[in-house]
Amino acid sequence: MRKEFHVMTFESTHYAIMVEKKLKGKFKIQTIPTPREISASCGLSIMFQSEVLKDIKEELISQKVERKSLNLYKITKTDDGKKAEKVNWG
């Protein structure tokens, strides 16, 4: 079984909550503990399905969210475990 989704990590809890408020209600997101495969300053992350990545990026750009304070990762879950791959904004 192979499953993919994206996770957004943050430099601070305050920033995570601010971004969550901007996305909640517009996208199906879930606030989760930061996966151990990813090292981040903040213990909170936002998880969402890969299909909405482009729309979430556009929303954050239109909301003028400072992107240097967050990182995007693609998480691939297989029977062998999880793999995290950093995603560029470009």
C-alpha positions in Angstrom: 0.0 0.0 0.0 1.4 3.4 -1.0 -0.1 6.7 0.2 1.0 10.3 -0.4 0.2 13.5 1.4 1.8 16.8 2.1 2.8 18.4 5.4 3.6 22.0 6.2 6.0 22.7 9.1 6.6 26.0 10.9 9.2 27.9 12.9 6.8 28.5 15.7 3.5 27.4 17.2 2.2 31.0 16.8 2.9 30.9 13.0 1.3 27.4 12.7 -1.9 28.6 14.3 -2.0 31.8 12.1 -1.6 29.8 8.9 -4.2 27.2 10.1 -6.7 30.0 10.6 -6.1 31.3 7.0 -6.6 27.8 5.5 -9.3 26.3 7.6 -12.7 26.4 6.0 -11.2 26.8 2.6 -9.3 23.5 2.4 -9.5 20.1 4.1 -6.5 20.3 6.4 -5.6 18.7 9.7 -3.3 20.0 12.4 -1.0 17.1 13.5 2.2 16.7 15.5 5.2 17.1 13.2 6.2 13.7 11.9 9.5 12.4 13.3 10.9 12.0 9.8 11.0 15.8 9.6 13.1 18.0 12.0 11.3 21.4 12.6 11.4 24.0 15.3 7.7 23.7 16.0 5.9 20.5 17.0 2.8 21.3 15.0 2.3 20.7 11.3 -0.6 21.0 8.9 -1.4 17.9 6.8 -3.3 18.0 3.5 -3.9 15.8 0.5 -1.5 16.3 -2.4 -4.3 17.3 -4.8 -4.7 20.7 -3.1 -1.0 21.6 -2.9 -1.2 24.1 -5.8 -4.3 25.7 -4.4 -2.9 26.0 -0.9 0.3 27.6 -2.3 -1.7 30.1 -4.3 -3.8 30.9 -1.2 -0.8 31.5 1.0 0.8 33.8 -1.7 -2.5 35.8 -2.0 -2.7 36.1 1.8 0.9 37.4 1.7 2.1 34.7 4.2 5.8 34.8 4.8 7.0 31.6 3.2 10.5 31.6 4.7 8.9 30.7 8.0 7.4 27.5 6.8 8.5 24.4 4.8 6.6 21.9 2.7 7.2 18.2 2.6 5.7 15.3 0.6 5.3 12.3 2.8 5.2 8.9 1.1 3.8 6.1 3.3 4.5 2.5 2.2 4.5 -0.9 3.8 8.2 -0.3 4.6 7.6 3.0 6.4 7.5 6.7 5.7 9.7 8.9 3.6 9.8 12.7 3.8 10.9 14.8 0.8 11.2 18.6 0.9 9.1 20.4 -1.7 10.2 23.7 -3.3 7.7 26.6 -3.6 8.5 27.1 -7.3 
